[in-house]
């Protein structure tokens, strides 16, 4: 598939991109090459290939789910100006 200069200009306008006129031809060539590669990949027969979630047989090393930080609410509320029933009291800012 080939993309010409006019299409690159139109795409740039639709995407609200400012493209330098000197670079439009190279963009057209690069986009055409990308689309040719996609078309070439689309022709490959993948009917016997099992879909993969990851290209490598990677196994995650999972750690045991253990609590490492304990409840310190009372420590934090001890230094707060005002608390009540485990909640922080703050001044009213909206009337």
N, C-alpha and C positions, 0 to 999 in steps of 0.2 A: 504494500500500500504506500502510496506516495502522497506526501503533504506538500503543497506549494506555499509560496510566500504569502499569497492572499489569505490562505487558511490560517497561517501562523498569526498574521495581523488581526484577523477576526477573532481567533481564540484569545489573543492577548487583550483585545478590547473587551470581550465578554468577561474575562477574569480580572479586569481592571488593573492590568499590568502595563507598565511603561517599558517598551522594548525599543532599543536603539536600532535604527534602520540598517546600520552596518552589520548587526548580528542576526537579522531576520533569516537570511539565507542559511546560516549555520544551524539555527534552530530548526528550520524546515528539514535540513539533512539529518540532523540528530533524531528528530521525532520520526521521520520516515524509517530510519534504521531500527529504532525501537519497535515500531509497529511491524516491520518485516520480521524481526526476531520473534515477536509474539505470534505472528502468523505461522512461522516455521515451527515453533513449539506446539502450536495447536494441531499441527498435522501428525504429531507423534502418537502412535497407538499406545494408549495407557490402559487398555481394557483388562490386562492381567496384573496390573500393579495395585497392591493394597495401599489405600490411603494411610499416610502417617501423620501423627501429630507433631513429630519432631524428626529431623533427618538423622539423628544419632540415637542409639539405644542408651539414652541417658537415664540414670536412676537418681532420684533425689535422695540425698542423705538427710533424713528427717531426724530431728531431735525429739526427745521425749517432752511432752507438754507438761511442764512443771512450773508452778508459781514461783517466781523469783523475787517479786516485790510484794510486800505485804501491806495491809490496810494501815495507812498512816493518817487517816482523817483527823483523829484527835490531836495528833502532833501539829498538823497544819492549822486546825481550828483554834488551838491554844494561843497562837500568835495573831489570830484575826481580831480586828477591832470588835465586831459583834457577831455572835452566832446564836441560833436557837433551834433546838431539835435536830442538830446535825446539818443545818443549813446556814449559809452565810447571809447576813443581813446587810443590805446596802441602802444608801439614801435614795429616796424617790427622786427621779429626774424628770418625769413627765407628769404634768398636773391634769 
